[in-house]
Amino acid sequence: MTTARLRLEPLGPAHFDGAWAALQDAEVRRLTGTHASFTEETIRTWLASLGARDDRADWAIIRVSDGEYLGEVVLNDLDDDNRSAGFRIALGSSRWFGQGYGTEATRAVLAHAFGTGGLHRVELEVFAFNPRALRAYEKAGFVVEGRRRDALLWDGEWVDAIVMGCLSDEEA
């Protein structure tokens, strides 16, 4: 998939350096609620396994102008019976925040999900301390559907998760 500034390509072993760097960025880990620690071997094994998965689709976000790895975007928890999936995106560095890359990648994946993928619903959760992501999701067509109170314990503080969904006739 391509957009004006991005190429979304299947995430795999070739993206190890970018994926590994993202896991080292404290702000990326906070915004994604990532408590776990990973080894290089774990990440290499995970990336190598993605091509064989039929319950998800993972893409690397690549900037067209220079081939820079910006992050990853995922449709997961595919539910064929209900034509739905979960959505997740993580820009790999806080230096990419606020430039519209997340919104652009989200719109591309939603177009794919509702077009080629034949899905009716895509849903996500975003932590309340991430208003920039909430706004990007709204721009792409997601609607707030609810709130999971105290869903994440981060640095001794409880944080709510905001539940959002987008239907095939709502994408922006």
N, C-alpha and C positions, 0 to 999 in steps of 0.2 A: 504494500500500500504506500502511496506517496501523497503528500500534501504540498503546499507551496514551499514550505521550508524543511519538511521532514520526510524521511523514508522509514517505514516500519517494516522490519525484516524479522523472520523467525529468530527468537532468542536461542542461543546455543553456545557451545564452547568458545567460539571466536570472540564472544563478548565478555570473557572472564575478567579482563583487566578493568573494564568499566563497572561491571557488577561488583567486583571485589572492592573497588574504590568507593562505590556507593555505600557499601556496608560499613565503611570506616568513617563516614560523615556523620557526626553526632546529631546534626539537625535533621538529616534524612531519617535516621533511626528514631528520633523523637516523633516526627510527624507521622511515621508509619507504625509507631508503637512497638518497635522491634526491641524486645528484651534479650533475645537469644544471641549467643556468640557462635560464630561459624569458623570453621577451618577452611583453608584454601582447598583441601581435598573434598570437603563437603560441597562447596560451591561448584567445583569442577564436575563432580558426580551429578549434582542437580542439573546443571546446564546440559550435560550430555544426555540426561534422561528425557528432556522436554520434547524432543522430536517424536518420541514413541507414545506420547500421552494422547488420549482421545477425550479426556474430560476437561481440557483446558486449551487455550491458545495464548502463547506468550510471544511478545514482540519486543525487540530492541528498538529504541527510539534513536535514530541517527539523523544528525543535522546534515542536510544535502550539501550545503556550501563547503563543508570541510571534512565530512565523514566522522565528526565527533560523536561519540556515544553520549547521549543525554540521559538515558534511563530506560525503564521498561514499562510496558503496559500489558495488561492481562485480562482475558475473559476466563473465569474459572467457575468451578461448581456448575458445569453445564447440566441442564435439566431438559432433556429432549421432550419428555412428556408434557411439560408446561412451557416449552419454548422460552426458557429463561437462563440467565447466567449472572454470576457475580462479576464485578469490575474492580480492578486495582491498577493504580499507576504510581510510579515512584520516579521522580527525577533524581538523577544520581548525584547531584551536588546542589547545595543551596545557591550557588552562583547562577543556576539556570532558572531560579524562581522569578516570577514577575515578568517574564518575557513572552508569555502566551504559548509556550511550547506544550504545556500540559493540556490547555484547552484545545489546541490544534490536534494533538494526538488523541484526545478523548473523542472529539468529533469524528475523526477518521475511524476509530474502532467502533463507535456506535453506528456509523453508516454501514460498516462491514457486518456488524452483528444483525442489524435489522434488514439489510439487503441480502447479501450472499449467504449469511448465516441463518436467515429465516427466523430469528428470534422475535419474541413479542415484548419481553421485559429484560432489562438489565438493572441490577441493583448494586449498591455499595454502602459502605460506612466510612465516615470521615470524623476524625476527632474534633471536638469543639474548639481546641486550641489552634485549629488550622483554618481560619476564615478565608484565606487566599484560595485554598483548594475548594472550599464550599462554593465560593463565587465562580470559580472556573467550571465546576460541575453544573451549576445553575445555568451558566452561559451555554453549555453544551446540551441542555435540555433536561437535566435531572431535577426532580422535585423532592423537597423534604417531605418524608412520610412519617417520621417519628424520631424518637430519641431513646437510646439505651443509656440509662443513668448509671454513672460510676462504672463504666465498662472497662476503663484502663486505669491502672495505678502507675503513675509516672512520677518519679522523684518524690514519693511520699504524698502525692496529691491525686485525688480521684478526678477523672476526666470523662465526660459524657461522649458517646458515639452517636452521631447524627446519621440516621438511616435515610437514604435517598434512592429513588427509582426513576427510571425513564422507560416509557412505553414506545412502541414502534411508531406511533402517530404523534410523538411529542419531541423527537430530537430536533435540535436547533440547526 
